[in-house]
Amino acid sequence: MTDHYHIAVIQNDDYLELEKGSNHSVSYFTSESLQDLNLHDIDIMILTLDAQQQVVQQLQCVRSSEDKDIFLMPVFTAQDKFEYLYDGIYDNIDTLLKFCRTINEKKAQITNIQASWQARCFAYFYTRAAYKNMDVSKDWHNAYLYYYPVIELFNQDNSNISLWLDEIRHNKIIQRDKHIAAFFCCNQCYAAHLEFSEHCPKCKSFHIETVEFIHCFHCGNTDLEKKFMLNNQLRCPQCHSKLKQFGIEYDRPLESYLCQECQHKFSETEAVAACMLCGHKHQTHELAKQSIYNYKLTETGKRYIQYDTDYSLQVFDEINYLKPEFFYAFIEWSAKMYHRNKDYQFSLIMIKAPKALHRRQQSF
């Protein structure tokens, strides 16, 4: 593990100058000189870029690398913008180097990482378990309203993150940490941007108006209020009775809508929600309900990362014994750890039952 850290500061106009020290060196770059940046020579990166697109592009460049030292590199910002994309906000050099040492210690526990972006993403959150979880962010530009910004930095094949999170939660790799929101969305594509409109329950036209109706008690006629007005007095256009006393000679019925297409009178509209992404139309009771959570790795998930095991494998069988695939992966990982560090110890004990004992058990 290195005792000297090379820090790269990438900035636009704001000039950030880090204090000097014997255990670190600093190189400064502008957004225009990023082509001169060799990620293999850097241990820590600090970005002070103003545009979110620049930040995302630079972070994707780091997180998409298959080199463990690069995609697990600590990246901080000196600003309070887009902080959810970073490992943190730079405060002082001592805190920065302490964070980097912690990451290196956790990184040393990982013997190997599979090539998939999912495995790299797991490794990232494993090394940041004390600092960072799989937190969600809200962005009205996003079709689904909520998204996981750090996971998206790793997501190279545009996988459906929500379905993936459901899968790995089912496999007990992650667990819910905090309930963030619950809302209704399209039941076809699960997009959150919906256009609500009121329709006539008879002909389904949206050409409806709110109007006032009057109900004549003398003849039972119900019609628009304007048709009852004659010389500033209420008079039924059907039986011509003067209507003076509300509740005795007339009242106002519940119907308060009039369809301009079919002339249907009604008291309640039919609400329709149209998805702005796929165009599917629903009645409101047909909408899907989406719940949004922050997540964190479980102890099982951490073991998968440590032992370089495919996260789709189950650890225990139906009677709570270790499955062979996971057991062999654990033994291999332990052997590698011992060769790297003689202080690491593990024991392997084999218990073999004599055949005579096995025969006696069968006779019971």
C-alpha positions as CSV (number, residue, x, y, z in Angstrom):
1,M,0.0,0.0,0.0
2,T,1.5,3.3,-1.0
3,D,2.4,6.0,1.6
4,H,2.6,8.7,-1.0
5,Y,-0.5,10.0,-2.8
6,H,-0.7,11.8,-6.1
7,I,-3.7,14.2,-6.2
8,A,-5.1,15.6,-9.5
9,V,-7.1,18.8,-9.3
10,I,-9.3,19.5,-12.3
11,Q,-10.9,22.9,-12.4
12,N,-12.3,25.6,-14.6
13,D,-12.1,29.2,-13.5
14,D,-12.0,28.8,-9.7
15,Y,-8.5,28.2,-8.6
16,L,-8.0,25.6,-5.8
17,E,-4.6,25.4,-4.3
18,L,-3.9,22.4,-2.0
19,E,-1.4,22.7,0.9
20,K,1.9,20.9,0.3
21,G,3.1,17.9,2.2
22,S,5.7,15.1,2.2
23,N,3.1,12.3,1.8
24,H,1.4,13.7,-1.3
25,S,2.0,15.6,-4.5
26,V,-0.5,17.7,-6.5
27,S,-1.0,18.2,-10.2
28,Y,-3.4,20.8,-11.7
29,F,-5.4,20.5,-14.9
30,T,-8.1,22.5,-16.6
31,S,-11.1,21.0,-18.4
32,E,-9.3,21.8,-21.7
33,S,-6.2,19.8,-20.7
34,L,-7.9,16.6,-19.7
35,Q,-6.3,14.7,-22.5
36,D,-3.0,15.1,-20.7
37,L,-4.4,13.3,-17.6
38,N,-3.1,9.7,-17.1
39,L,-5.5,8.0,-14.6
40,H,-2.9,5.3,-13.9
41,D,-0.7,7.9,-12.2
42,I,-3.4,9.3,-9.9
43,D,-4.5,8.2,-6.5
44,I,-7.1,10.9,-5.7
45,M,-9.1,13.3,-7.9
46,I,-10.7,16.7,-7.0
47,L,-13.1,18.2,-9.5
48,T,-14.3,21.8,-9.5
49,L,-16.3,21.7,-12.8
50,D,-19.4,23.8,-13.2
51,A,-21.3,21.9,-15.8
52,Q,-23.0,18.7,-14.8
53,Q,-22.4,17.1,-18.1
54,Q,-18.6,17.7,-17.7
55,V,-18.8,16.2,-14.2
56,V,-20.7,13.1,-15.4
57,Q,-18.4,12.5,-18.4
58,Q,-15.3,12.7,-16.2
59,L,-16.7,10.4,-13.5
60,Q,-17.9,7.9,-16.1
61,C,-14.4,7.8,-17.5
62,V,-13.1,6.9,-14.1
63,R,-15.9,4.4,-13.0
64,S,-16.0,2.6,-16.4
65,S,-12.4,1.5,-16.2
66,E,-11.7,-2.2,-15.5
67,D,-8.6,-1.3,-13.5
68,K,-9.5,-1.6,-9.8
69,D,-7.2,1.2,-8.8
70,I,-8.9,3.6,-11.3
71,F,-12.6,2.8,-10.9
72,L,-12.3,2.7,-7.1
73,M,-10.3,6.0,-7.0
74,P,-11.7,8.6,-4.5
75,V,-13.1,11.6,-6.4
76,F,-14.1,14.7,-4.4
77,T,-15.4,18.1,-5.3
78,A,-14.5,21.5,-3.8
79,Q,-18.0,22.9,-4.6
80,D,-21.5,22.2,-3.2
81,K,-22.8,21.3,-6.7
82,F,-23.7,17.8,-7.8
83,E,-22.2,16.5,-4.5
84,Y,-24.3,13.4,-4.8
85,L,-22.1,12.2,-7.6
86,Y,-18.8,12.4,-5.6
87,D,-17.3,10.7,-2.6
88,G,-17.6,13.9,-0.7
89,I,-16.7,17.6,-0.6
90,Y,-13.1,18.5,-0.1
91,D,-12.5,20.1,3.3
92,N,-8.8,19.6,4.2
93,I,-5.9,17.4,3.1
94,D,-5.8,15.3,6.3
95,T,-9.4,14.2,5.9
96,L,-8.9,13.5,2.2
97,L,-5.8,11.3,2.8
98,K,-7.6,9.5,5.7
99,F,-10.5,8.7,3.4
100,C,-8.1,7.4,0.7
101,R,-6.3,5.1,3.3
102,T,-9.6,3.7,4.3
103,I,-10.6,2.9,0.7
104,N,-7.2,1.3,0.1
105,E,-7.6,-0.9,3.2
106,K,-11.1,-2.1,2.0
107,K,-9.7,-2.5,-1.5
108,A,-7.0,-4.8,-0.2
109,Q,-9.7,-7.2,1.0
110,I,-10.9,-7.8,-2.5
111,T,-8.8,-10.4,-4.3
112,N,-10.5,-10.1,-7.7
113,I,-13.4,-8.3,-9.4
114,Q,-15.5,-9.7,-12.2
115,A,-15.6,-7.7,-15.5
116,S,-19.2,-6.7,-15.3
117,W,-20.3,-3.1,-14.4
118,Q,-22.5,-4.6,-11.7
119,A,-19.5,-6.2,-10.0
120,R,-17.5,-2.9,-10.2
121,C,-20.5,-1.1,-8.7
122,F,-20.7,-3.6,-5.8
123,A,-17.0,-3.1,-5.2
124,Y,-17.4,0.7,-5.1
125,F,-20.1,0.6,-2.5
126,Y,-18.2,-2.1,-0.5
127,T,-15.2,0.2,-0.2
128,R,-17.5,3.1,0.7
129,A,-19.8,1.2,3.1
130,A,-18.9,3.5,6.1
131,Y,-19.5,6.6,4.0
132,K,-22.0,6.1,1.2
133,N,-25.1,4.0,0.4
134,M,-27.0,3.5,-2.8
135,D,-28.9,6.8,-2.5
136,V,-31.5,8.0,-4.9
137,S,-31.8,11.5,-6.3
138,K,-34.8,13.4,-7.8
139,D,-34.7,15.1,-11.2
140,W,-37.7,16.2,-13.1
141,H,-35.8,15.9,-16.3
142,N,-35.6,12.2,-15.7
143,A,-38.5,10.2,-17.2
144,Y,-38.8,8.1,-14.0
145,L,-38.4,11.2,-11.7
146,Y,-36.0,9.3,-9.4
147,Y,-32.7,7.8,-10.3
148,Y,-29.5,6.4,-8.7
149,P,-26.8,8.8,-9.9
150,V,-23.7,6.8,-8.7
151,I,-25.1,3.5,-10.1
152,E,-25.8,5.2,-13.4
153,L,-22.1,6.2,-13.6
154,F,-21.3,2.4,-13.8
155,N,-24.3,1.4,-15.9
156,Q,-22.8,1.0,-19.3
157,D,-25.5,-1.0,-21.1
158,N,-28.5,1.2,-20.0
159,S,-29.9,-1.6,-17.9
160,N,-33.2,-1.0,-16.0
161,I,-31.8,-0.1,-12.6
162,S,-35.1,-0.6,-10.7
163,L,-35.4,-4.2,-12.0
164,W,-31.8,-4.9,-11.2
165,L,-32.2,-3.5,-7.6
166,D,-35.3,-5.7,-7.2
167,E,-33.3,-8.8,-8.3
168,I,-30.3,-8.2,-6.0
169,R,-32.6,-7.4,-3.1
170,H,-34.4,-10.7,-3.7
171,N,-31.0,-12.4,-3.6
172,K,-30.3,-10.6,-0.3
173,I,-27.3,-8.6,-1.7
174,I,-28.8,-5.3,-0.7
175,Q,-31.4,-4.2,1.8
176,R,-33.7,-1.2,2.1
177,D,-32.2,1.7,4.0
178,K,-34.7,4.5,3.9
179,H,-38.1,5.0,2.3
180,I,-37.8,8.1,0.1
181,A,-41.1,8.5,-1.8
182,A,-44.2,6.7,-3.1
183,F,-46.1,7.9,-6.2
184,F,-48.2,6.7,-9.1
185,C,-46.7,6.1,-12.5
186,C,-47.5,4.5,-15.9
187,N,-48.3,0.8,-15.6
188,Q,-46.6,0.1,-19.0
189,C,-43.2,1.8,-18.8
190,Y,-43.3,3.1,-15.2
191,A,-42.5,6.6,-16.3
192,A,-43.6,9.3,-13.8
193,H,-44.5,12.1,-16.1
194,L,-48.3,11.9,-16.6
195,E,-50.8,14.3,-18.1
196,F,-54.1,14.3,-16.3
197,S,-57.4,15.3,-18.0
198,E,-61.1,15.2,-17.4
199,H,-63.4,13.4,-19.8
200,C,-67.1,12.9,-20.3
201,P,-68.1,9.5,-18.8
202,K,-70.5,8.9,-21.8
203,C,-68.6,9.8,-25.0
204,K,-65.1,10.1,-23.5
205,S,-64.7,13.6,-25.0
206,F,-62.5,16.1,-23.1
207,H,-64.6,19.0,-24.4
208,I,-66.5,19.6,-21.2
209,E,-67.5,22.7,-19.2
210,T,-68.4,23.5,-15.7
211,V,-71.9,24.9,-15.6
212,E,-74.7,25.8,-13.2
213,F,-78.0,23.8,-13.4
214,I,-81.4,24.5,-11.9
215,H,-84.0,21.9,-11.0
216,C,-87.7,23.1,-11.1
217,F,-89.8,21.4,-8.5
218,H,-93.1,22.3,-10.3
219,C,-92.5,20.2,-13.4
220,G,-89.2,18.5,-12.7
221,N,-87.3,20.2,-15.5
222,T,-83.5,20.4,-15.1
223,D,-81.5,22.7,-17.4
224,L,-78.8,25.3,-17.6
225,E,-79.3,28.3,-15.2
226,K,-79.0,30.7,-18.1
227,K,-82.1,29.2,-19.7
228,F,-84.1,30.0,-16.5
229,M,-83.2,33.7,-16.5
230,L,-85.9,36.0,-17.9
231,N,-85.8,39.7,-17.1
232,N,-83.4,39.1,-14.2
233,Q,-85.9,36.6,-12.7
234,L,-85.8,32.8,-12.5
235,R,-88.6,31.3,-14.6
236,C,-88.8,27.7,-15.7
237,P,-88.6,27.6,-19.5
238,Q,-90.8,24.5,-19.6
239,C,-93.7,25.3,-17.2
240,H,-93.1,29.0,-17.0
241,S,-93.4,29.0,-13.1
242,K,-91.6,31.8,-11.3
243,L,-89.0,30.3,-9.0
244,K,-88.4,32.4,-5.8
245,Q,-87.8,30.2,-2.9
246,F,-84.7,28.0,-3.0
247,G,-85.4,24.5,-1.6
248,I,-89.2,24.9,-2.0
249,E,-89.7,25.8,-5.6
250,Y,-86.2,24.9,-7.0
251,D,-82.8,23.7,-6.1
252,R,-79.4,23.2,-7.8
253,P,-78.7,19.5,-8.7
254,L,-75.4,17.7,-8.3
255,E,-74.8,17.8,-12.0
256,S,-72.3,20.6,-12.7
257,Y,-70.7,19.4,-16.0
258,L,-71.9,19.6,-19.5
259,C,-70.3,17.7,-22.4
260,Q,-70.1,20.0,-25.4
261,E,-70.0,17.0,-27.8
262,C,-72.9,14.8,-26.7
263,Q,-74.7,17.3,-24.3
264,H,-74.6,14.8,-21.5
265,K,-75.0,16.3,-18.0
266,F,-73.0,14.7,-15.1
267,S,-71.7,15.4,-11.7
268,E,-68.3,13.6,-11.8
269,T,-65.8,13.6,-14.7
270,E,-63.8,10.6,-15.7
271,A,-60.1,11.3,-14.9
272,V,-57.6,9.9,-17.5
273,A,-53.8,9.9,-17.1
274,A,-51.7,9.8,-20.3
275,C,-48.1,8.8,-20.0
276,M,-45.8,11.4,-21.5
277,L,-43.2,8.8,-22.4
278,C,-45.0,5.9,-24.1
279,G,-48.4,7.6,-24.6
280,H,-50.5,4.9,-22.9
281,K,-53.7,6.2,-21.3
282,H,-55.0,4.9,-18.0
283,Q,-57.9,5.6,-15.7
284,T,-56.5,6.7,-12.4
285,H,-57.2,3.4,-10.6
286,E,-55.1,1.6,-13.2
287,L,-51.9,3.5,-12.5
288,A,-49.0,1.6,-11.0
289,K,-47.7,2.6,-7.6
290,Q,-43.9,3.0,-7.3
291,S,-42.0,3.1,-4.0
292,I,-38.5,4.5,-3.9
293,Y,-35.8,3.5,-1.4
294,N,-32.2,4.1,-0.6
295,Y,-30.3,0.8,-0.4
296,K,-27.2,-0.5,1.3
297,L,-25.1,-3.7,1.0
298,T,-26.0,-6.6,3.3
299,E,-23.4,-8.7,5.1
300,T,-24.1,-11.4,2.5
301,G,-23.4,-8.8,-0.3
302,K,-20.1,-7.9,1.3
303,R,-19.1,-11.5,1.4
304,Y,-19.8,-11.9,-2.3
305,I,-17.5,-9.0,-3.1
306,Q,-14.7,-10.2,-0.7
307,Y,-14.7,-13.8,-2.1
308,D,-15.2,-12.9,-5.8
309,T,-18.4,-14.9,-6.0
310,D,-21.1,-14.5,-8.6
311,Y,-23.9,-12.5,-6.8
312,S,-26.5,-14.8,-8.4
313,L,-25.2,-17.7,-6.4
314,Q,-27.0,-18.4,-3.1
315,V,-24.8,-18.8,0.0
316,F,-26.8,-21.4,2.0
317,D,-28.9,-24.3,0.8
318,E,-32.4,-25.2,2.1
319,I,-31.0,-26.7,5.4
320,N,-28.7,-23.8,6.0
321,Y,-25.4,-25.4,4.9
322,L,-23.0,-23.5,2.7
323,K,-23.5,-24.3,-1.0
324,P,-20.4,-26.0,-2.6
325,E,-19.9,-23.2,-5.1
326,F,-19.7,-20.5,-2.4
327,F,-17.5,-22.8,-0.1
328,Y,-14.9,-23.4,-2.8
329,A,-14.8,-19.7,-3.7
330,F,-14.3,-18.9,0.0
331,I,-11.4,-21.4,0.3
332,E,-9.7,-20.0,-2.8
333,W,-10.1,-16.4,-1.5
334,S,-8.7,-17.4,1.9
335,A,-5.7,-19.1,0.3
336,K,-5.0,-16.0,-1.8
337,M,-5.3,-13.8,1.3
338,Y,-2.8,-16.0,3.2
339,H,-0.2,-15.8,0.3
340,R,-0.5,-12.0,0.3
341,N,-0.5,-11.6,4.1
342,K,0.9,-14.3,6.4
343,D,-0.9,-12.7,9.4
344,Y,-4.2,-13.8,7.8
345,Q,-5.1,-17.2,9.2
346,F,-7.8,-19.7,8.5
347,S,-8.4,-23.4,9.2
348,L,-9.9,-26.2,7.2
349,I,-11.1,-29.3,9.0
350,M,-12.5,-32.4,7.3
351,I,-14.6,-34.9,9.3
352,K,-14.9,-38.3,7.8
353,A,-17.4,-40.7,9.2
354,P,-16.2,-44.4,9.3
355,K,-18.2,-46.8,7.1
356,A,-19.1,-48.9,10.1
357,L,-20.7,-45.9,11.8
358,H,-22.6,-45.1,8.6
359,R,-23.9,-48.7,8.5
360,R,-25.0,-48.5,12.1
361,Q,-26.9,-45.2,11.5
362,Q,-28.7,-46.9,8.6
363,S,-29.9,-49.8,10.8
364,F,-31.7,-47.5,13.2
